Amino acid sequence: MNKKLLNMFNVLKKYIIKNKRIFIIGLLIIIPLIVFVIFTDTLNEKYKNSKSPYISLLGEK
Protein backbone atom coordinates (compact mmCIF):
# COMPACT_ATOMS: atom_id res chain seq x y z
CA MET A 1 0.00 0.00 0.00
CA ASN A 2 2.76 2.44 0.99
CA LYS A 3 4.90 1.48 -2.02
CA LYS A 4 1.96 2.11 -4.34
CA LEU A 5 1.48 5.60 -2.88
CA LEU A 6 5.20 6.36 -3.20
CA ASN A 7 5.16 5.13 -6.79
CA MET A 8 2.20 7.38 -7.62
CA PHE A 9 4.02 10.31 -6.01
CA ASN A 10 7.15 9.65 -8.10
CA VAL A 11 5.09 9.49 -11.30
CA LEU A 12 3.42 12.77 -10.34
CA LYS A 13 6.79 14.35 -9.63
CA LYS A 14 8.12 13.31 -13.06
CA TYR A 15 4.97 14.64 -14.70
CA ILE A 16 5.27 17.98 -12.88
CA ILE A 17 8.96 18.32 -13.81
CA LYS A 18 8.14 17.58 -17.46
CA ASN A 19 5.19 19.93 -17.57
CA LYS A 20 6.20 22.83 -15.36
CA ARG A 21 4.21 25.29 -17.45
CA ILE A 22 0.98 23.32 -16.99
CA PHE A 23 1.70 23.02 -13.27
CA ILE A 24 2.27 26.78 -12.90
CA ILE A 25 -0.92 27.57 -14.83
CA GLY A 26 -2.77 25.12 -12.58
CA LEU A 27 -1.42 26.88 -9.49
CA LEU A 28 -2.43 30.26 -10.92
CA ILE A 29 -5.97 28.93 -11.29
CA ILE A 30 -6.20 26.96 -8.02
CA ILE A 31 -4.70 29.54 -5.60
CA PRO A 32 -7.10 32.42 -6.44
CA LEU A 33 -9.97 29.92 -6.25
CA ILE A 34 -8.95 28.89 -2.72
CA VAL A 35 -8.50 32.53 -1.69
CA PHE A 36 -11.94 33.34 -3.14
CA VAL A 37 -13.58 30.47 -1.23
CA ILE A 38 -11.93 31.54 2.04
CA PHE A 39 -12.90 35.17 1.40
CA THR A 40 -16.55 34.34 0.71
CA ASP A 41 -16.52 32.10 3.78
CA THR A 42 -15.40 34.99 6.00
CA LEU A 43 -18.01 37.20 4.33
CA ASN A 44 -20.61 34.57 5.21
CA GLU A 45 -19.53 34.74 8.84
CA LYS A 46 -19.62 38.56 8.91
CA TYR A 47 -22.88 39.10 7.08
CA LYS A 48 -24.99 36.07 7.97
CA ASN A 49 -28.18 38.14 8.07
CA SER A 50 -27.62 39.90 4.75
CA LYS A 51 -29.21 38.20 1.73
CA SER A 52 -26.76 39.31 -0.97
CA PRO A 53 -26.54 36.70 -3.75
CA TYR A 54 -22.75 36.64 -4.10
CA ILE A 55 -22.14 36.58 -0.37
CA SER A 56 -24.21 33.41 0.04
CA LEU A 57 -22.51 31.70 -2.91
CA LEU A 58 -21.40 28.80 -0.73
CA GLY A 59 -24.96 28.16 0.38
CA GLU A 60 -26.72 28.44 3.70
CA LYS A 61 -24.98 27.02 6.76
NORJONOR-V718871 format. One record per backbone hydrogen bond with DSSP energy under -0.5 kcal/mol. NH is the residue of the N-H (numbers start at 1). CO is the residue of the C=O. Records with the same first field share a line. If there is no record, write none. Layout:
NH: CO ; CO
This chain:
5: 1
6: 2
7: 3
8: 4
9: 5
10: 6
11: 7
12: 8
13: 9
14: 10
15: 11
16: 12
17: 13
18: 14
19: 15
20: 17
23: 19
24: 20
25: 21
26: 22
27: 23
28: 24
29: 25
30: 26
31: 27
32: 28
33: 29
34: 30
35: 31
36: 32
37: 33
38: 34
39: 35
40: 36
41: 37
42: 38
43: 39
44: 40
45: 41
46: 42
47: 43
48: 45
56: 52
57: 54
59: 56
